[in-house]
Amino acid sequence: MARITTYAEHLFALETLMQALRDILRLPLEPEVFLDHLIEEVFFFDRSLNLLQRQIERHTELADYKSLLHSAGRARIHFARLIEDILKKGSALNLKGTSAEKRLRVLQEAQEREVERLKSLISSQEGERDVVSPEEISKLLSPGEED
């Protein structure tokens, strides 16, 4: 029997992988061994989040549409934190001054802009039974405490 994987499961899987990479970054890694893979993972997350979010946004009829938008925003926040962790470890990973560092900074800024866009999209949803105030949206999508 075929199993349908939901958007929420995809987002959860991405967040779990991101957290695993954040945990791995706490180890004293050799850049020659891990840097290329780490950068590939970052771009995988970027492509995957963009794809999932586009699909979610096209399906406004979903019963859990607003919840999925919240989840997409939360995943983007996790992604921005992962990028921040990589950039903080930049000198240990031989990232300082490289094109990879610049690309990571651009991606980090893009995540922040996307979170703000999602907040606006969520607040613009009208006619729903569950009304969430802009303050609640900000609280739900804010980075909060470190994991």
MIDOSE-1310 file (N, C-alpha, C; in nm, 2 decimals, decimal comma, always signed):
residues 147
mari	+0,08/-0,12/+0,00/+0,00/+0,00/+0,00/+0,09/+0,12/+0,00; +0,06/+0,22/-0,09/+0,14/+0,34/-0,10/+0,11/+0,43/+0,02; +0,21/+0,50/+0,07/+0,20/+0,59/+0,18/+0,22/+0,73/+0,13; +0,13/+0,82/+0,17/+0,15/+0,96/+0,13/+0,22/+1,04/+0,24
ttya	+0,33/+1,10/+0,20/+0,40/+1,18/+0,30/+0,35/+1,32/+0,29; +0,32/+1,38/+0,40/+0,26/+1,51/+0,41/+0,37/+1,62/+0,41; +0,33/+1,74/+0,38/+0,42/+1,85/+0,38/+0,48/+1,87/+0,52; +0,39/+1,85/+0,63/+0,44/+1,86/+0,76/+0,55/+1,76/+0,79
ehlf	+0,54/+1,64/+0,74/+0,64/+1,54/+0,76/+0,77/+1,58/+0,69; +0,76/+1,63/+0,57/+0,88/+1,68/+0,50/+0,95/+1,79/+0,58; +0,87/+1,89/+0,63/+0,93/+2,00/+0,70/+1,00/+1,95/+0,83; +0,93/+1,85/+0,90/+0,99/+1,79/+1,02/+1,12/+1,72/+0,99
alet	+1,12/+1,65/+0,88/+1,24/+1,58/+0,84/+1,36/+1,67/+0,81; +1,33/+1,78/+0,74/+1,43/+1,88/+0,72/+1,48/+1,95/+0,85; +1,39/+1,98/+0,94/+1,43/+2,04/+1,06/+1,52/+1,94/+1,14; +1,48/+1,82/+1,14/+1,56/+1,71/+1,21/+1,70/+1,70/+1,16
lmqa	+1,71/+1,70/+1,02/+1,85/+1,70/+0,96/+1,93/+1,82/+0,99; +1,86/+1,94/+0,99/+1,93/+2,06/+1,02/+1,98/+2,06/+1,17; +1,90/+2,01/+1,26/+1,95/+2,00/+1,40/+2,06/+1,90/+1,41; +2,06/+1,80/+1,34/+2,17/+1,70/+1,34/+2,30/+1,77/+1,29
lrdi	+2,29/+1,85/+1,19/+2,41/+1,92/+1,14/+2,46/+2,02/+1,24; +2,37/+2,09/+1,31/+2,40/+2,18/+1,41/+2,48/+2,11/+1,53; +2,43/+1,99/+1,56/+2,50/+1,91/+1,66/+2,64/+1,87/+1,62; +2,65/+1,83/+1,49/+2,78/+1,79/+1,44/+2,88/+1,90/+1,44
lrlp	+2,83/+2,02/+1,42/+2,92/+2,14/+1,41/+2,99/+2,17/+1,55; +2,93/+2,11/+1,65/+2,99/+2,13/+1,78/+3,12/+2,04/+1,80; +3,14/+1,95/+1,71/+3,26/+1,86/+1,71/+3,38/+1,94/+1,64; +3,50/+1,90/+1,68/+3,62/+1,96/+1,61/+3,64/+1,89/+1,48
lepe	+3,58/+1,95/+1,38/+3,58/+1,89/+1,24/+3,70/+1,93/+1,16; +3,75/+1,85/+1,08/+3,85/+1,88/+0,98/+3,78/+1,93/+0,85; +3,81/+2,06/+0,82/+3,74/+2,12/+0,70/+3,76/+2,03/+0,57; +3,88/+1,97/+0,56/+3,91/+1,89/+0,44/+3,81/+1,78/+0,42
vfld	+3,76/+1,73/+0,54/+3,67/+1,61/+0,53/+3,53/+1,65/+0,52; +3,48/+1,76/+0,59/+3,34/+1,79/+0,60/+3,29/+1,92/+0,53; +3,38/+2,01/+0,49/+3,33/+2,14/+0,44/+3,25/+2,13/+0,32; +3,29/+2,05/+0,22/+3,22/+2,04/+0,09/+3,08/+1,98/+0,12
hlie	+3,08/+1,88/+0,20/+2,95/+1,81/+0,22/+2,86/+1,91/+0,30; +2,91/+1,98/+0,39/+2,83/+2,07/+0,47/+2,77/+2,18/+0,38; +2,85/+2,23/+0,29/+2,79/+2,33/+0,20/+2,69/+2,27/+0,11; +2,71/+2,15/+0,06/+2,61/+2,08/-0,02/+2,48/+2,06/+0,05
evff	+2,49/+2,03/+0,18/+2,37/+2,01/+0,26/+2,29/+2,14/+0,27; +2,36/+2,25/+0,29/+2,30/+2,38/+0,30/+2,22/+2,41/+0,18; +2,28/+2,39/+0,06/+2,21/+2,42/-0,06/+2,09/+2,32/-0,09; +2,11/+2,19/-0,04/+2,00/+2,10/-0,04/+1,88/+2,15/+0,04
fdrs	+1,91/+2,20/+0,16/+1,80/+2,26/+0,25/+1,73/+2,38/+0,18; +1,81/+2,46/+0,12/+1,76/+2,58/+0,05/+1,66/+2,54/-0,06; +1,71/+2,45/-0,15/+1,62/+2,40/-0,26/+1,50/+2,33/-0,20; +1,51/+2,25/-0,10/+1,40/+2,17/-0,05/+1,30/+2,26/+0,02
lnll	+1,34/+2,36/+0,10/+1,25/+2,45/+0,16/+1,18/+2,54/+0,06; +1,25/+2,58/-0,05/+1,18/+2,66/-0,15/+1,08/+2,58/-0,22; +1,11/+2,46/-0,26/+1,01/+2,37/-0,32/+0,89/+2,34/-0,24; +0,91/+2,30/-0,11/+0,80/+2,27/-0,03/+0,71/+2,40/+0,00
qrqi	+0,77/+2,51/+0,02/+0,70/+2,63/+0,05/+0,62/+2,67/-0,07; +0,67/+2,66/-0,19/+0,60/+2,69/-0,32/+0,48/+2,60/-0,33; +0,50/+2,47/-0,30/+0,39/+2,37/-0,31/+0,28/+2,41/-0,21; +0,32/+2,44/-0,09/+0,22/+2,47/+0,02/+0,14/+2,59/-0,02
erht	+0,21/+2,70/-0,06/+0,15/+2,82/-0,10/+0,05/+2,81/-0,21; +0,07/+2,71/-0,30/-0,02/+2,69/-0,41/-0,15/+2,62/-0,36; -0,15/+2,56/-0,25/-0,26/+2,48/-0,20/-0,33/+2,55/-0,08; -0,39/+2,66/-0,11/-0,46/+2,74/+0,00/-0,58/+2,67/+0,05
elad	-0,63/+2,57/-0,02/-0,75/+2,50/+0,02/-0,72/+2,39/+0,13; -0,59/+2,36/+0,16/-0,56/+2,27/+0,26/-0,62/+2,31/+0,39; -0,67/+2,21/+0,47/-0,73/+2,24/+0,60/-0,63/+2,30/+0,69; -0,50/+2,25/+0,68/-0,40/+2,30/+0,77/-0,30/+2,40/+0,71
yksl	-0,35/+2,47/+0,61/-0,27/+2,57/+0,53/-0,19/+2,66/+0,62; -0,26/+2,73/+0,71/-0,20/+2,83/+0,80/-0,09/+2,76/+0,89; -0,13/+2,64/+0,94/-0,03/+2,57/+1,02/+0,09/+2,53/+0,94; +0,07/+2,49/+0,81/+0,19/+2,46/+0,73/+0,27/+2,58/+0,70
lhsa	+0,21/+2,70/+0,69/+0,29/+2,82/+0,67/+0,37/+2,85/+0,79; +0,31/+2,83/+0,91/+0,39/+2,84/+1,03/+0,50/+2,75/+1,04; +0,48/+2,62/+1,00/+0,59/+2,52/+1,00/+0,70/+2,56/+0,90; +0,66/+2,61/+0,79/+0,76/+2,65/+0,69/+0,84/+2,77/+0,75
grar	+0,78/+2,86/+0,81/+0,85/+2,97/+0,88/+0,95/+2,92/+0,99; +0,90/+2,82/+1,06/+0,99/+2,76/+1,17/+1,11/+2,69/+1,11; +1,08/+2,62/+1,00/+1,19/+2,55/+0,93/+1,29/+2,65/+0,88; +1,25/+2,76/+0,83/+1,34/+2,86/+0,78/+1,42/+2,92/+0,89
ihfa	+1,36/+2,94/+1,01/+1,43/+2,99/+1,12/+1,54/+2,89/+1,16; +1,51/+2,76/+1,16/+1,61/+2,66/+1,19/+1,72/+2,66/+1,09; +1,69/+2,69/+0,97/+1,79/+2,69/+0,86/+1,88/+2,81/+0,88; +1,82/+2,93/+0,92/+1,90/+3,05/+0,94/+1,99/+3,02/+1,06
rlie	+1,95/+2,95/+1,16/+2,03/+2,92/+1,28/+2,15/+2,83/+1,24; +2,12/+2,73/+1,15/+2,23/+2,64/+1,10/+2,33/+2,72/+1,03; +2,29/+2,81/+0,94/+2,38/+2,89/+0,86/+2,46/+2,98/+0,96; +2,40/+3,04/+1,06/+2,47/+3,12/+1,16/+2,57/+3,04/+1,23
dilk	+2,54/+2,91/+1,27/+2,64/+2,83/+1,33/+2,76/+2,80/+1,24; +2,73/+2,78/+1,12/+2,84/+2,75/+1,02/+2,93/+2,87/+1,01; +2,87/+2,99/+1,00/+2,94/+3,12/+0,99/+3,02/+3,15/+1,11; +2,97/+3,11/+1,23/+3,04/+3,13/+1,36/+3,17/+3,05/+1,36
kgsa	+3,16/+2,93/+1,30/+3,27/+2,84/+1,30/+3,36/+2,86/+1,17; +3,33/+2,97/+1,11/+3,40/+3,00/+0,98/+3,55/+2,98/+0,97; +3,62/+3,04/+1,07/+3,76/+3,03/+1,07/+3,81/+2,88/+1,09; +3,74/+2,81/+1,17/+3,78/+2,67/+1,19/+3,75/+2,58/+1,07
lnlk	+3,65/+2,63/+0,99/+3,62/+2,55/+0,87/+3,69/+2,61/+0,74; +3,78/+2,71/+0,76/+3,84/+2,77/+0,65/+3,75/+2,84/+0,56; +3,64/+2,91/+0,62/+3,54/+2,98/+0,54/+3,57/+3,13/+0,52; +3,65/+3,18/+0,61/+3,67/+3,33/+0,61/+3,71/+3,38/+0,48
gtsa	+3,64/+3,48/+0,42/+3,68/+3,54/+0,30/+3,65/+3,47/+0,17; +3,59/+3,35/+0,18/+3,57/+3,27/+0,06/+3,43/+3,30/+0,00; +3,41/+3,26/-0,12/+3,29/+3,27/-0,19/+3,18/+3,20/-0,12; +3,21/+3,08/-0,06/+3,11/+3,01/+0,02/+3,06/+3,09/+0,14
ekrl	+3,15/+3,16/+0,21/+3,10/+3,25/+0,32/+3,00/+3,35/+0,27; +3,03/+3,41/+0,16/+2,95/+3,52/+0,10/+2,81/+3,46/+0,06; +2,81/+3,34/+0,00/+2,69/+3,27/-0,04/+2,60/+3,24/+0,08; +2,67/+3,19/+0,19/+2,60/+3,16/+0,31/+2,53/+3,28/+0,37
rvlq	+2,60/+3,39/+0,37/+2,55/+3,52/+0,42/+2,42/+3,56/+0,34; +2,43/+3,55/+0,21/+2,32/+3,58/+0,12/+2,20/+3,49/+0,16; +2,23/+3,36/+0,17/+2,12/+3,27/+0,21/+2,06/+3,30/+0,34; +2,14/+3,34/+0,44/+2,09/+3,37/+0,57/+2,00/+3,49/+0,56
eaqe	+2,04/+3,59/+0,49/+1,95/+3,71/+0,48/+1,82/+3,67/+0,40; +1,83/+3,58/+0,31/+1,71/+3,54/+0,23/+1,61/+3,47/+0,32; +1,67/+3,39/+0,42/+1,58/+3,32/+0,51/+1,50/+3,42/+0,60; +1,57/+3,52/+0,64/+1,51/+3,62/+0,73/+1,40/+3,70/+0,65
reve	+1,43/+3,73/+0,52/+1,33/+3,80/+0,44/+1,21/+3,70/+0,42; +1,23/+3,58/+0,40/+1,13/+3,48/+0,37/+1,04/+3,46/+0,50; +1,10/+3,46/+0,61/+1,02/+3,45/+0,74/+0,93/+3,57/+0,75; +0,98/+3,69/+0,72/+0,89/+3,81/+0,72/+0,78/+3,80/+0,62
rlks	+0,81/+3,75/+0,50/+0,71/+3,73/+0,40/+0,60/+3,63/+0,44; +0,64/+3,53/+0,50/+0,55/+3,43/+0,55/+0,46/+3,49/+0,66; +0,52/+3,57/+0,75/+0,44/+3,64/+0,85/+0,33/+3,72/+0,79; +0,36/+3,79/+0,68/+0,27/+3,88/+0,61/+0,16/+3,79/+0,54
liss	+0,20/+3,68/+0,48/+0,11/+3,59/+0,42/+0,01/+3,53/+0,52; +0,06/+3,49/+0,63/-0,03/+3,44/+0,73/-0,13/+3,54/+0,78; -0,08/+3,67/+0,81/-0,17/+3,77/+0,86/-0,27/+3,81/+0,75; -0,24/+3,79/+0,63/-0,33/+3,84/+0,52/-0,45/+3,74/+0,50
qege	-0,43/+3,62/+0,55/-0,54/+3,52/+0,54/-0,66/+3,56/+0,61; -0,77/+3,58/+0,53/-0,90/+3,62/+0,59/-1,00/+3,51/+0,57; -1,11/+3,52/+0,65/-1,22/+3,43/+0,63/-1,19/+3,29/+0,69; -1,09/+3,28/+0,77/-1,06/+3,15/+0,84/-1,12/+3,16/+0,97
rdvv	-1,16/+3,05/+1,02/-1,22/+3,04/+1,16/-1,12/+3,07/+1,27; -0,99/+3,02/+1,25/-0,89/+3,05/+1,34/-0,82/+3,18/+1,31; -0,85/+3,28/+1,39/-0,79/+3,41/+1,37/-0,67/+3,42/+1,46; -0,55/+3,46/+1,40/-0,43/+3,47/+1,48/-0,39/+3,62/+1,47
spee	-0,36/+3,68/+1,58/-0,32/+3,82/+1,57/-0,18/+3,83/+1,52; -0,14/+3,95/+1,47/+0,00/+3,96/+1,43/+0,10/+3,94/+1,54; +0,06/+3,97/+1,66/+0,15/+3,95/+1,78/+0,18/+3,80/+1,80; +0,07/+3,72/+1,78/+0,08/+3,58/+1,80/+0,17/+3,52/+1,69
iskl	+0,15/+3,57/+1,57/+0,23/+3,52/+1,46/+0,38/+3,55/+1,48; +0,41/+3,67/+1,52/+0,55/+3,70/+1,55/+0,60/+3,61/+1,66; +0,52/+3,59/+1,76/+0,57/+3,50/+1,87/+0,59/+3,36/+1,82; +0,50/+3,31/+1,74/+0,51/+3,17/+1,69/+0,63/+3,15/+1,60
lspg	+0,66/+3,26/+1,52/+0,77/+3,25/+1,42/+0,90/+3,30/+1,47; +0,90/+3,36/+1,59/+1,03/+3,41/+1,64/+1,12/+3,30/+1,68; +1,26/+3,33/+1,66/+1,35/+3,22/+1,69/+1,35/+3,17/+1,83; +1,31/+3,25/+1,93/+1,30/+3,20/+2,07/+1,44/+3,15/+2,12
eed	+1,43/+3,06/+2,21/+1,56/+3,01/+2,28/+1,62/+2,91/+2,19; +1,75/+2,90/+2,20/+1,83/+2,80/+2,13/+1,78/+2,66/+2,17; +1,79/+2,57/+2,07/+1,75/+2,43/+2,09/+1,86/+2,36/+2,17
